[in-house]
Amino acid sequence: MADRSLVFPADEFRHRVARLQDEMAGQGLDALLLTAAPDIFYVTGFLTRFWESPARPWFLIVPATGDPVAVIPSIGAALMARTWIEAIRTWDAPHPGDDGVSLLIDTLCSLLPEQARVGVPMGLETQLRMPLADYDRVAAGIAPRRFVDGTGAVQRVREVKSAAEVEAIRASCAIAGRAFARVQEIAAPGRPLETVFRDFQAMLLQEGADWVSYLAGGAGPDGYADVISPASSDPLQDGDVLMLDTGTVRNGYFCDFDRNYAVGPASEAVRRTHAALWEATEDALASLRPGMLARDAHRLLSVALVRRGAEPGGGRLGHGLGITLTEWPSFTPLDDTPLREGMVLTLEPGALVAPGRMLVHEENIVLRAHGPELLSPRAPLEMPEL
């Protein structure tokens, strides 16, 4: 049996499977069927950009005992064989009439008793990466075995990161931190925002990113209107605030934090709002603890902003982070997910500077028993000036 997988030692993945199987036992599941890229990577270490092609489905079965079984297109066999997974069953894909359906049915039926309950992630922040018609064919083909919701088993395990995962996220944060420290090399008055975006992505790759899966941001006088738009061709101007927000990937793990820059001297309103965001984050760093709920983090940040005369922006004020850019939970007033030691989270307060203008401030943390530990290099209290 392999001692290493593609990213971590094989024992890292064996430990994850053991934790999944413990959760499965508690929920009465005989197996998990995983189809999404993050879940399959989490269990196997199968790391590839080939997921960008939607032409083929991929399946991984985690039984209640024993090692996982991969049921995958033959094009992935060589790469999967480099992971710790030994049971690899393949078909030639794409196959319009039977794209892995019969092979998956045969595999599930051979592994599981007739009354088995097979967990499939069905809840929030999950996706089924196979045709719905094929899913229905598999469900009929394995009967009386049946599919049930396996969201809880997967999410409860994935949300608490191992030491190796924390270090992988820390490495991604360090890459982005080095690039953020060099923004003055690529951004100045007169530079088009789209050029800054392209140059910043190149800088992230130079600093060691495997790829830049996400880059958003904005620029405008005294702030920006939103935080998800693509870059425009408008040049930066004195009085603007430039924000860059990146989900850089290294070894399959994301960072997700932003930085703000004043183009020329910042206005008093911008300085005041930026200070309120920075200090509200300090409050959360001092007070967040395991045992609180996700909604408590939202309350901490909101109250801290209001206390400093800032108007909190709408939406969530942070979220989970790991092998996807955003993971559960969400820091909203409605999310009662318990915060646990070992969770990697973002603190992402936002505040309005003026109608239609906002600032957002984001850091990445791991929640320890004593409170948060920063993974991203802390933003400066004073907004850097370009």
C-alpha positions as CSV (number, residue, x, y, z in Angstrom):
1,M,0.0,0.0,0.0
2,A,1.3,3.4,-0.9
3,D,3.0,5.4,1.8
4,R,2.5,8.8,0.0
5,S,-0.3,10.4,-1.9
6,L,0.0,13.3,-4.2
7,V,-0.1,16.1,-1.6
8,F,0.2,14.5,1.9
9,P,1.5,11.2,3.3
10,A,-1.1,8.4,2.8
11,D,-1.8,8.2,6.5
12,E,-3.3,11.7,6.3
13,F,-6.0,10.3,4.0
14,R,-6.4,7.1,6.0
15,H,-7.1,9.2,9.0
16,R,-9.7,11.2,7.1
17,V,-11.5,8.0,6.0
18,A,-11.5,6.7,9.6
19,R,-13.2,9.9,10.7
20,L,-15.7,9.7,7.9
21,Q,-16.5,6.1,8.8
22,D,-17.0,7.1,12.5
23,E,-19.5,9.8,11.4
24,M,-21.1,7.3,9.0
25,A,-21.6,4.8,11.8
26,G,-23.3,7.4,13.9
27,Q,-25.7,8.2,11.1
28,G,-26.4,4.6,10.1
29,L,-24.7,4.9,6.7
30,D,-23.3,1.9,5.0
31,A,-21.3,3.9,2.4
32,L,-20.8,7.4,1.0
33,L,-21.0,8.1,-2.7
34,L,-18.9,11.1,-3.6
35,T,-19.0,12.8,-7.0
36,A,-17.7,16.4,-6.4
37,A,-14.1,17.4,-7.0
38,P,-13.5,18.7,-3.4
39,D,-14.8,15.6,-1.7
40,I,-12.9,13.2,-4.0
41,F,-9.7,15.2,-3.5
42,Y,-10.3,15.3,0.3
43,V,-10.4,11.5,0.5
44,T,-7.9,10.5,-2.2
45,G,-5.5,13.4,-2.9
46,F,-6.5,13.2,-6.6
47,L,-5.5,16.7,-7.6
48,T,-6.0,17.9,-11.2
49,R,-7.4,20.8,-13.2
50,F,-9.1,18.3,-15.4
51,W,-12.3,18.9,-13.4
52,E,-12.7,22.0,-15.5
53,S,-14.0,19.6,-18.2
54,P,-17.7,18.7,-17.5
55,A,-17.6,15.9,-20.1
56,R,-17.1,13.0,-17.6
57,P,-18.5,12.0,-14.2
58,W,-16.2,10.7,-11.4
59,F,-17.3,8.5,-8.5
60,L,-15.7,7.5,-5.2
61,I,-17.3,5.0,-2.8
62,V,-16.3,5.2,0.9
63,P,-17.6,2.0,2.6
64,A,-18.4,1.7,6.3
65,T,-15.2,-0.4,6.7
66,G,-12.2,-0.8,4.5
67,D,-10.6,1.5,1.9
68,P,-12.4,3.6,-0.7
69,V,-13.1,2.4,-4.2
70,A,-12.7,4.7,-7.2
71,V,-15.0,4.3,-10.2
72,I,-13.6,6.7,-12.7
73,P,-13.0,7.4,-16.5
74,S,-10.0,5.5,-17.8
75,I,-8.3,8.8,-18.6
76,G,-7.8,9.3,-14.8
77,A,-6.5,5.9,-14.0
78,A,-2.8,6.8,-14.1
79,L,-3.2,9.8,-11.8
80,M,-5.5,8.0,-9.4
81,A,-2.9,5.2,-9.2
82,R,-0.4,7.8,-7.9
83,T,-2.6,8.3,-4.8
84,W,-3.1,5.9,-2.0
85,I,-6.2,4.4,-3.6
86,E,-5.7,0.8,-4.8
87,A,-9.2,-0.2,-5.8
88,I,-9.7,1.6,-9.1
89,R,-12.4,0.6,-11.6
90,T,-12.6,2.4,-15.0
91,W,-14.6,2.7,-18.1
92,D,-13.9,4.4,-21.4
93,A,-15.6,7.8,-21.2
94,P,-17.4,9.8,-22.4
95,H,-19.9,7.0,-23.2
96,P,-23.2,8.5,-24.2
97,G,-25.3,5.4,-23.5
98,D,-23.7,4.3,-20.3
99,D,-21.3,6.8,-18.8
100,G,-20.2,4.7,-15.8
101,V,-23.7,3.9,-14.8
102,S,-23.6,0.1,-15.0
103,L,-20.1,0.0,-13.6
104,L,-21.2,2.1,-10.6
105,I,-24.3,0.0,-10.1
106,D,-22.2,-3.3,-10.2
107,T,-19.7,-1.8,-7.8
108,L,-22.2,-0.6,-5.2
109,C,-24.1,-3.9,-5.4
110,S,-21.0,-6.0,-4.9
111,L,-19.8,-3.9,-1.9
112,L,-23.0,-3.4,0.0
113,P,-25.9,-5.5,1.5
114,E,-29.3,-5.2,0.0
115,Q,-30.7,-2.9,2.7
116,A,-27.7,-0.6,2.6
117,R,-28.2,3.2,3.1
118,V,-25.8,5.1,0.8
119,G,-25.1,8.7,1.8
120,V,-24.9,11.3,-0.9
121,P,-24.2,15.0,-0.1
122,M,-27.5,16.7,-0.8
123,G,-27.6,19.8,1.4
124,L,-26.4,23.3,1.2
125,E,-23.0,23.9,-0.4
126,T,-23.0,20.5,-2.1
127,Q,-23.5,19.5,-5.7
128,L,-24.1,16.3,-7.6
129,R,-21.6,16.1,-10.4
130,M,-23.3,13.6,-12.7
131,P,-26.4,13.8,-14.9
132,L,-29.6,13.7,-12.8
133,A,-31.0,11.1,-15.2
134,D,-28.0,8.8,-14.6
135,Y,-28.4,9.4,-10.8
136,D,-32.0,8.1,-11.1
137,R,-30.8,5.1,-13.1
138,V,-28.2,4.2,-10.5
139,A,-30.8,4.6,-7.7
140,A,-33.1,2.2,-9.5
141,G,-30.3,-0.2,-10.3
142,I,-29.1,-0.6,-6.7
143,A,-32.5,-1.1,-5.2
144,P,-33.5,-2.1,-2.5
145,R,-30.3,-0.2,-1.5
146,R,-31.2,3.4,-1.3
147,F,-29.6,6.9,-1.4
148,V,-30.0,9.1,1.6
149,D,-28.6,12.5,2.6
150,G,-25.0,12.2,3.6
151,T,-24.2,15.9,3.9
152,G,-23.7,15.9,7.7
153,A,-21.2,13.1,7.7
154,V,-19.0,14.8,5.1
155,Q,-19.3,18.3,6.4
156,R,-18.7,17.5,10.1
157,V,-15.4,15.9,9.1
158,R,-14.2,18.4,6.6
159,E,-14.9,21.4,8.7
160,V,-12.2,20.6,11.2
161,K,-8.8,20.8,9.6
162,S,-5.8,18.5,10.4
163,A,-2.5,20.0,11.2
164,A,-1.3,19.3,7.6
165,E,-4.3,21.1,6.2
166,V,-3.8,24.1,8.4
167,E,-0.2,24.3,7.2
168,A,-1.3,24.0,3.5
169,I,-3.7,26.9,4.0
170,R,-1.0,28.9,5.8
171,A,1.3,28.4,2.8
172,S,-1.3,29.7,0.4
173,C,-1.9,32.7,2.7
174,A,1.9,33.4,2.7
175,I,2.0,33.4,-1.1
176,A,-0.8,35.9,-1.3
177,G,0.7,38.0,1.5
178,R,4.0,38.3,-0.4
179,A,2.0,39.4,-3.5
180,F,-0.1,41.9,-1.6
181,A,3.1,43.4,-0.3
182,R,4.2,44.1,-3.9
183,V,1.1,45.8,-5.2
184,Q,2.8,49.1,-5.3
185,E,4.9,47.6,-8.2
186,I,1.8,47.2,-10.4
187,A,-0.8,49.7,-9.2
188,A,-0.6,53.5,-9.5
189,P,-2.8,56.4,-10.7
190,G,-3.5,56.0,-14.4
191,R,-3.2,52.2,-14.5
192,P,-6.3,50.5,-15.8
193,L,-7.9,48.2,-13.2
194,E,-8.0,45.3,-15.6
195,T,-4.2,45.6,-16.0
196,V,-3.7,45.6,-12.3
197,F,-5.8,42.4,-12.0
198,R,-3.7,40.6,-14.7
199,D,-0.4,41.7,-13.2
200,F,-1.5,40.7,-9.7
201,Q,-2.4,37.2,-10.9
202,A,1.0,36.9,-12.6
203,M,2.6,38.1,-9.3
204,L,0.8,35.4,-7.3
205,L,2.1,32.8,-9.7
206,Q,5.6,34.2,-9.3
207,E,5.3,34.0,-5.6
208,G,4.5,30.2,-5.7
209,A,0.7,29.8,-6.4
210,D,-0.2,26.7,-8.4
211,W,-3.1,28.7,-9.9
212,V,-5.3,31.7,-9.1
213,S,-8.7,30.3,-8.9
214,Y,-10.4,33.5,-7.8
215,L,-9.6,37.2,-8.1
216,A,-12.1,39.9,-7.6
217,G,-12.2,43.4,-6.2
218,G,-12.9,46.9,-7.3
219,A,-11.9,50.5,-7.2
220,G,-13.7,53.8,-6.9
221,P,-13.8,57.1,-5.1
222,D,-14.1,56.5,-1.3
223,G,-14.7,52.7,-1.8
224,Y,-16.4,50.3,-4.2
225,A,-19.9,49.3,-5.1
226,D,-19.4,45.5,-4.8
227,V,-16.7,42.9,-4.2
228,I,-17.4,40.3,-6.9
229,S,-17.2,42.2,-10.2
230,P,-14.6,41.6,-12.9
231,A,-12.1,44.4,-13.6
232,S,-13.0,47.3,-15.8
233,S,-10.7,49.2,-18.1
234,D,-11.2,52.3,-16.0
235,P,-7.8,53.8,-14.8
236,L,-7.1,54.3,-11.2
237,Q,-7.5,57.9,-10.0
238,D,-6.5,59.9,-7.0
239,G,-9.2,59.5,-4.3
240,D,-10.0,55.9,-5.3
241,V,-9.7,52.9,-3.0
242,L,-8.4,49.8,-4.7
243,M,-9.4,46.4,-3.3
244,L,-8.0,43.0,-4.4
245,D,-9.5,39.8,-3.1
246,T,-7.8,36.5,-4.0
247,G,-8.5,32.8,-3.6
248,T,-5.0,31.6,-4.5
249,V,-4.4,27.8,-4.5
250,R,-1.4,25.9,-3.4
251,N,-1.5,22.0,-3.2
252,G,-5.2,22.1,-3.5
253,Y,-5.8,24.5,-0.6
254,F,-7.1,28.0,-0.8
255,C,-6.5,31.3,0.9
256,D,-9.2,33.9,0.8
257,F,-8.4,37.4,2.0
258,D,-8.3,40.9,0.6
259,R,-6.3,44.1,1.0
260,N,-7.3,47.8,0.4
261,Y,-5.0,50.5,-1.0
262,A,-5.6,54.3,-1.2
263,V,-4.8,55.8,-4.5
264,G,-3.4,59.1,-3.3
265,P,-4.3,60.3,0.1
266,A,-7.3,58.6,1.6
267,S,-10.3,60.7,2.7
268,E,-11.2,61.1,6.3
269,A,-14.3,58.9,5.8
270,V,-12.2,56.1,4.3
271,R,-9.6,56.3,7.1
272,R,-12.3,56.2,9.7
273,T,-14.1,53.2,8.1
274,H,-10.9,51.3,7.5
275,A,-9.9,51.8,11.2
276,A,-13.3,50.6,12.4
277,L,-13.0,47.4,10.2
278,W,-9.5,46.8,11.5
279,E,-10.4,47.3,15.1
280,A,-13.6,45.2,14.8
281,T,-11.4,42.3,13.5
282,E,-9.1,42.8,16.5
283,D,-12.2,42.4,18.7
284,A,-13.1,39.1,17.0
285,L,-9.5,37.9,17.2
286,A,-9.6,38.6,21.0
287,S,-13.0,37.1,21.8
288,L,-14.0,34.3,19.3
289,R,-13.8,30.9,21.0
290,P,-14.8,27.3,20.2
291,G,-18.3,26.6,21.4
292,M,-19.7,29.8,20.0
293,L,-22.1,29.7,17.1
294,A,-21.5,31.1,13.6
295,R,-24.1,33.7,14.3
296,D,-22.1,34.8,17.4
297,A,-19.2,35.8,15.1
298,H,-21.6,37.9,13.0
299,R,-22.9,39.6,16.1
300,L,-19.3,40.2,17.5
301,L,-18.2,41.9,14.3
302,S,-21.5,43.9,13.8
303,V,-21.5,45.2,17.3
304,A,-17.9,46.2,17.1
305,L,-18.5,48.2,14.0
306,V,-21.5,50.0,15.3
307,R,-19.6,50.8,18.5
308,R,-17.1,52.6,16.4
309,G,-19.7,54.6,14.4
310,A,-19.5,52.4,11.3
311,E,-22.6,51.0,9.4
312,P,-22.1,47.2,8.8
313,G,-22.6,46.1,5.3
314,G,-25.1,43.4,4.3
315,G,-24.5,39.7,3.8
316,R,-22.3,37.4,5.7
317,L,-19.2,38.6,7.6
318,G,-17.1,35.5,7.2
319,H,-17.1,31.8,6.3
320,G,-15.2,28.5,6.3
321,L,-12.2,28.0,4.1
322,G,-10.2,25.0,2.9
323,I,-10.3,22.9,-0.3
324,T,-12.9,25.2,-1.7
325,L,-12.8,29.0,-1.7
326,T,-15.7,29.2,0.7
327,E,-17.0,26.5,3.0
328,W,-19.6,26.3,5.7
329,P,-20.4,27.8,8.1
330,S,-21.5,31.4,7.2
331,F,-21.3,34.2,9.6
332,T,-24.9,35.4,9.4
333,P,-27.6,36.0,12.0
334,L,-29.3,32.7,10.9
335,D,-26.4,30.2,11.0
336,D,-26.3,28.3,14.3
337,T,-23.4,26.0,13.3
338,P,-21.2,25.4,16.4
339,L,-17.6,26.7,16.0
340,R,-15.1,24.0,16.8
341,E,-11.4,23.9,17.5
342,G,-9.5,23.3,14.3
343,M,-11.9,25.1,12.0
344,V,-10.3,27.4,9.4
345,L,-12.4,30.5,9.0
346,T,-12.4,34.0,7.5
347,L,-13.2,37.2,9.4
348,E,-14.8,39.4,6.7
349,P,-16.5,42.5,8.1
350,G,-17.7,45.1,5.6
351,A,-19.0,48.6,6.2
352,L,-20.5,51.5,4.2
353,V,-18.4,54.6,3.6
354,A,-21.2,56.4,1.8
355,P,-24.3,55.4,-0.1
356,G,-23.2,52.9,-2.7
357,R,-19.6,52.8,-1.4
358,M,-18.2,50.2,0.9
359,L,-15.0,48.8,2.3
360,V,-14.4,45.1,3.1
361,H,-11.6,43.8,5.3
362,E,-10.8,40.0,5.4
363,E,-8.4,37.8,7.3
364,N,-7.9,34.0,7.6
365,I,-7.7,32.2,10.9
366,V,-7.6,28.8,12.5
367,L,-9.7,28.5,15.6
368,R,-7.7,27.2,18.5
369,A,-8.8,26.3,22.0
370,H,-7.6,29.7,23.3
371,G,-9.0,31.6,20.3
372,P,-8.1,32.5,16.7
373,E,-4.6,32.2,15.3
374,L,-4.0,34.3,12.2
375,L,-3.0,32.4,9.0
376,S,-3.0,35.5,6.8
377,P,-0.3,38.2,7.5
378,R,-2.2,40.9,9.4
379,A,-3.3,43.9,7.4
380,P,-1.8,47.2,8.5
381,L,-3.9,49.6,10.6
382,E,-3.1,52.4,8.2
383,M,-4.3,51.8,4.6
384,P,-1.3,51.7,2.3
385,E,-1.1,54.6,-0.2
386,L,-0.2,54.1,-3.9
